[in-house]
């Protein structure tokens, strides 16, 4: 079994390869060949309801050729101890024999498959692949913000970026990195959101980080909130937008942005089945993550390993 560190995992998951692998998995999902259960969540405290305890998430998926199991731990108090809050690993298995093939760095897999899926959603939901000249505004400056900046530049041609954070200091590293990638980059704020064509919310906030005042043609990728108690988007925005989710089962259980807005789930399509929405209202793409996207990363690695 091959064990890949963060650098080797990133090298095995190029943006173009991830985009292609995700398209294949969406097709397999539509055909019923790629499947996964809703992720299992276990409180790691001494009792099931222990406050401030860590959480263990397990996420399996298969398409009949490969299988993956992602193991994730979330410990909110870790940063105070100079430890990462989220730690993960992805085990890749030959589904036909059970042979263990690889262990991928789970944090890198999560960053790249989430950002690549957002870029694919932008393409699919707008019918537009070239976004040169458009403005992307990212709320947040953590790992997912970094990954989305890179993915949107590589996959969509985005060359204008605004970074919105609580302080200029926290935005500075992402602004500097974006400029190294050749993007025209500035600090963003609530007022500048009104003219952004693409918006990514990549925070762990439990309350909305933006208001409802976005352009009618804006597309918002909400990727930060991943529990029913978290919500980056205001209910008013969710209710007037055309909403598409990464997976219906996952979002019905965990998408606080949509649950708190009281959406009619009969009107919410998942990405694999979503037609291109008609213009006239903002589009919200809500992603809580799925082992299917980890499976796409595994397929991307598998192609890389076999063909170089």
C-alpha angles and dihedrals in degrees: 000000000000118000115205123196123212095276094047092046092052091049090052093052107058114177096246091049092049092051091052093045092050091050089053092049092049089053090048090048091053090050092048094244097112116057143161138171123241107278118269117239123202125182107225095207125110088261129033093250098039108148120238092009124144122259129226117208123191120193122182128179139164142184095193094262102057132018130195137195118195118197115197131180123194120195113171094193095055098092089063086059093046090253128124115263092217124042125174148165132194120214113204117206135186099242092205097055106015090238113155106236107175148345112222128196102263098205091055092046091052094048096048101040092047094050094042090051090052090052091048090049090053090053095045098043096046103029087229122121101170115066099167109146093023122115122239117196117195121196106207133029105222132108095297092048090053092047093048092050090054095042095048091048093047100038103031104025092240108173103169122069138176120191117207119194138145092261137024090233094061092049095049099084093051092045090052092048093048091052089052087056089054098256122142098237136186141161112276132207142179092281094052091054088073091071100036115116095195123035129184122190108200106166136111093232121146091204130053115284095196140032132238095265101107129130118274090239096048122122116209122198106198107194107146106074112072105165134064090250095056125080129171094176127066115243091239091061093046092050095052095041130085101246127208124176134205092233127359096216093050095046095045087058101038115013101108091176090065099030093054090049090055095231123189101247091202086069096049117094126197119232096252090059102029120120118212104280117238117248122259104084138043117273120230118198107193118196126181095168132256137209086239089073090049087052088054089054089050090052090049090052090046092054090047092049094049099041106020 
